[in-house]
Amino acid sequence: MNPEREVEIKLWDWLKTKSNNVKEVYFNSVNEVNAPVFKVIGNCKIPDLIVRFENSYTKKYEYMAIEVKDASKSINVRNGTKIYSEYLKNYIENKTKYFIKDKEIQIKHFSLATQYSPEGHLKNNEKLEFNDRVRGQSFGNKNVPFFEFISTKEIYRGMLSDYSANRKSKKLISIPLPSLGILISDVLLNFDMTELETQPGMKGNPIYQCTTYNPNGNKKRGGFQQCLMKI
């Protein structure tokens, strides 16, 4: 079994056992845990997993495509920041279609995850910092965590750079857009900074930190807004 498949199975187990919202997890090929598979048709690389889950805001079942990276090598995680150009952009331009049992599905979310996602970050041995942007703000731990792991924050911002650069495109804002983000855990929300630093490796339940598109949202941000979602 290659290292990335081991990470996929670890995430499959985490999502299936630690989430009340996940209905099913699909792999992109026949796998060792006999999970169902999905397929992609068109001009695109294939993400590793797809999750069907109940959106905690809309209460509707939606699909999330997950790019899984083995974080034992830092460069692997950095390569994961290409989700916009390799998956999301092709999807919204109708260059790719996703299917389960020959039935086309709609992807509402594109995310990045690693074996450290259950611990609230993407890379190993990361340092924590307080997010000054949310100091004194009511949206702290609702839209953006009070505490963030430094490397994970940088990776997340890097993922969004291409998406943000195109946010004023009429072509983009005239159609429903999927969200883009990272799969982490609620340890960031449930523990303070001292606890997270003195007890590294604690595992939590899945959450999704992302940027979503709201056509009625903040016009200065092109309708894009931050979001934390239980998975």
C-alpha positions in Angstrom: 0.0 0.0 0.0 1.5 3.4 -1.0 1.7 6.1 1.7 -1.0 8.3 0.2 -3.5 5.4 0.2 -2.7 4.9 3.9 -3.6 8.5 4.5 -6.8 8.1 2.5 -7.9 5.2 4.6 -7.0 7.0 7.8 -9.2 9.9 6.7 -12.0 7.6 5.6 -12.0 6.0 9.1 -12.0 9.4 10.8 -14.8 10.8 8.6 -16.9 7.6 9.1 -16.5 7.4 12.8 -16.1 11.0 14.0 -18.8 12.7 12.0 -22.6 12.7 12.5 -23.1 14.4 9.1 -21.1 12.2 6.8 -23.3 9.7 4.8 -20.7 8.1 2.7 -17.0 8.4 1.6 -16.0 7.4 -2.0 -12.6 6.5 -3.3 -11.3 7.2 -6.8 -10.5 3.5 -7.3 -11.1 0.0 -5.9 -9.7 0.1 -2.4 -8.7 -2.1 0.6 -11.8 -1.1 2.7 -14.4 -1.9 0.0 -15.7 1.7 0.0 -17.7 2.7 -3.0 -15.9 4.5 -5.9 -16.5 7.6 -8.0 -15.2 8.5 -11.5 -14.4 11.7 -13.3 -14.8 12.3 -17.0 -13.1 15.2 -18.8 -9.9 17.3 -18.7 -8.8 16.9 -15.1 -6.7 15.0 -12.6 -8.8 13.0 -10.3 -9.1 13.9 -6.6 -8.7 11.2 -4.0 -12.0 11.1 -2.1 -15.5 12.4 -2.3 -17.7 12.8 0.8 -21.4 13.0 0.8 -22.5 14.9 3.9 -25.3 16.9 5.4 -24.5 20.6 5.2 -24.9 21.9 8.8 -26.2 25.3 7.4 -28.5 24.2 4.6 -29.5 20.8 6.0 -29.1 19.4 2.5 -26.8 16.6 1.4 -23.9 17.8 -0.6 -20.7 16.4 -2.2 -17.1 17.5 -1.3 -14.1 16.5 -3.4 -10.9 16.0 -1.3 -7.3 16.1 -2.5 -5.4 13.9 0.0 -1.7 14.5 0.5 0.9 12.5 2.5 2.4 15.2 4.7 5.5 13.2 5.6 7.1 15.3 2.9 6.4 19.0 3.1 6.5 19.4 -0.7 3.5 17.1 -1.0 1.3 19.5 0.9 2.5 22.5 -1.0 1.6 20.7 -4.2 -1.9 20.4 -2.8 -2.5 24.1 -3.1 -3.1 23.6 -6.9 -6.7 22.5 -6.2 -8.2 25.6 -7.8 -6.3 25.2 -11.1 -6.4 21.4 -11.3 -10.0 20.7 -10.1 -12.2 23.7 -9.3 -11.5 25.8 -12.3 -12.0 22.9 -14.7 -15.2 22.0 -12.9 -16.9 25.4 -13.1 -15.8 25.7 -16.8 -17.6 22.4 -17.5 -14.5 20.6 -18.5 -15.0 17.8 -16.0 -18.0 15.9 -14.7 -18.2 13.7 -11.6 -20.2 10.4 -11.4 -21.3 7.9 -8.8 -22.8 4.7 -10.3 -23.0 6.4 -13.7 -25.2 9.2 -12.2 -23.7 12.7 -12.4 -23.2 14.5 -9.1 -22.7 18.2 -8.3 -19.6 19.1 -6.4 -20.3 21.9 -3.9 -16.9 21.9 -2.2 -13.2 21.3 -3.0 -10.8 20.7 -0.1 -7.3 19.6 0.9 -6.5 17.1 3.7 -3.6 15.2 5.2 -3.0 12.6 8.0 -2.7 15.6 10.4 -6.2 16.9 9.6 -7.7 15.2 12.7 -5.3 17.2 14.8 -6.4 20.5 13.3 -3.6 21.2 10.8 -2.0 19.9 7.6 1.7 19.6 8.4 3.7 18.0 11.2 5.2 20.0 14.1 3.5 23.2 13.4 3.5 26.3 15.7 0.3 28.0 16.8 -0.5 31.7 16.7 -3.5 33.9 17.7 -5.4 35.2 14.7 -5.2 39.0 15.2 -7.9 39.5 12.5 -10.6 38.1 14.8 -9.5 39.9 18.0 -12.7 41.3 19.5 -14.8 40.2 16.5 -18.0 38.2 16.9 -17.1 35.9 13.9 -14.2 34.4 15.8 -14.5 30.6 15.9 -17.6 30.9 13.8 -16.2 32.0 10.4 -12.5 32.0 11.3 -10.7 30.2 14.2 -9.2 32.2 17.0 -6.1 30.0 16.8 -4.4 28.8 13.7 -1.4 26.7 12.9 1.1 28.9 11.0 2.0 26.6 8.1 -1.6 25.5 7.6 -2.7 29.1 7.5 -0.1 29.9 4.9 -1.1 26.9 2.8 -4.8 27.8 3.1 -4.1 31.4 2.0 -2.0 30.1 -0.9 -4.9 27.8 -2.1 -7.2 30.8 -2.2 -4.9 33.1 -4.1 -5.9 32.0 -7.6 -9.5 31.9 -6.6 -9.4 35.4 -5.2 -7.6 36.7 -8.3 -10.6 35.6 -10.4 -13.3 36.7 -8.0 -14.2 39.8 -10.0 -14.6 37.9 -13.3 -18.1 38.2 -14.6 -17.9 34.6 -15.8 -17.2 33.4 -12.3 -19.7 35.4 -10.3 -22.6 34.7 -12.8 -22.8 31.0 -11.9 -23.0 29.0 -8.6 -19.5 28.5 -7.4 -18.2 25.7 -5.2 -16.3 26.5 -2.0 -12.6 26.0 -1.6 -10.8 25.1 1.7 -9.1 22.7 4.0 -10.4 19.8 6.1 -9.2 20.1 9.7 -10.7 19.4 13.1 -12.6 21.2 15.9 -9.6 20.9 18.4 -9.0 24.5 17.3 -12.4 25.5 18.6 -12.6 23.4 21.7 -9.2 24.1 23.3 -7.2 27.2 24.2 -3.7 27.9 22.9 -1.9 26.6 26.0 -3.8 23.3 25.8 -3.0 22.9 22.1 0.7 23.6 22.7 1.2 21.5 25.7 -0.9 18.5 24.5 0.0 18.2 20.8 -1.6 15.4 18.8 -5.1 15.7 20.2 -7.7 14.6 17.7 -11.1 16.1 17.1 -14.2 15.9 14.9 -14.1 17.1 11.2 -14.6 20.7 10.3 -14.2 22.5 7.0 -12.5 25.9 6.8 -13.3 27.5 3.5 -14.1 30.4 1.3 -17.7 30.4 -0.1 -19.4 32.5 -2.7 -22.5 34.4 -1.8 -23.9 36.6 -4.6 -25.5 38.8 -2.0 -22.4 39.0 0.2 -19.8 41.7 0.7 -19.3 43.5 -2.6 -15.8 44.7 -1.6 -14.8 41.0 -1.4 -16.5 40.1 -4.6 -19.2 38.1 -2.8 -16.6 35.7 -1.2 -16.7 35.1 2.5 -15.0 32.9 5.1 -16.8 29.9 6.7 -16.3 27.1 9.2 -18.6 24.1 8.7 -19.0 21.0 10.7 -18.6 17.9 8.5 
